[in-house]
Amino acid sequence: MSDGKPTSYSRVTLSRIMTAVDVNLYGTVHGGVIMKFMDDVAGAAAARHCGGTAVTAAIDEIAFLEPVRTGDLVHAHAQVNWTGTASMEVGVRLVAERWNRAGDEPLDVATAYLVFVAVDADGNPREVRPVVPETAEDERRWREAEIRRAHRLARREAIQASREAAGPPQI
């Protein structure tokens, strides 16, 4: 495997104006639209880092902080925080510029952590180069990604143990 890549190599920003087709019954942008936008930018960061195809394996956490409205210009920022053998955690932050508040600072509207797996042409996992944290912030993100990974694995093991203890499902 080739040398690692610095965290900054994977950074991607996508921007879009939210329109009436994105709105839910409450008059704000539908959470599913926000989730897809986050998955798109995270996928771009993962593909950039691994130099090829990467697929979403898990969404570890999404926090919706503020509603997004029709006309808002939303910027999605993503970077690879952590790498394993074939997997990567990508952090995403969404900020919105309110259409009717020109000059105001962008507002944090959502954050997420997604796990991607690099795959080859046959869809099999393939090795990824390590990400190399460049700043104290990047180091913090790496450490917190390892905590989230440990929690995912522990949860999976606990659920499997619970299912095995309960025996076959009753129909």
C-alpha positions, 0 to 999 in steps of 0.5 A, a space after each residue: 500500500 502506498 504512503 498515507 495521505 494528509 487529512 487535508 487531501 480528502 477535504 471536500 465541500 459541496 454547495 447547493 441552494 435548497 428549493 421547494 422540491 426539498 421541503 417537507 410538510 412543515 415547510 423546512 427541508 426534509 431530513 432525508 434530503 439533508 441525509 442524502 446531501 451528507 452521504 454525497 459529500 462524505 462519499 466524495 471525500 472517501 473516494 478522494 482519499 482512497 483513490 477509487 470507489 467507496 460505499 457507505 457501510 454505516 451512518 454512525 450519527 447524524 445530528 440536526 441542529 437547526 432547520 434548513 429552509 427553502 432558498 438557503 445556500 447550504 455548504 457540506 464540508 467533509 473529511 476523512 477522520 480515520 482509516 482502518 484496513 478497508 474502512 474510513 470514517 468521514 466527518 461531515 458538517 453542514 452550514 447554511 446561509 439564510 437567503 434572507 439574511 445576507 451578510 450573516 455568518 453561516 449557521 451550523 445546521 447538521 453534523 454526521 459521521 459516516 463509515 465507508 468501505 473502499 471496494 474494488 471492481 468486483 465489490 470486494 473490500 480493498 485496502 486503503 492508505 492511512 490518513 495522516 492527521 496534520 493538526 491537533 484538531 485532526 488528532 482529536 477527530 482521529 481519537 474520537 473516531 476510534 471511540 465511535 468504532 469501539 462502540 459500534 463493534 461492542 454494540 454489534 457483539 452485545 446484540 449478537 450475544 443477546 440473540 444467541 442467548 435467546 435462542 431461535 426466534 419464535 414464530 
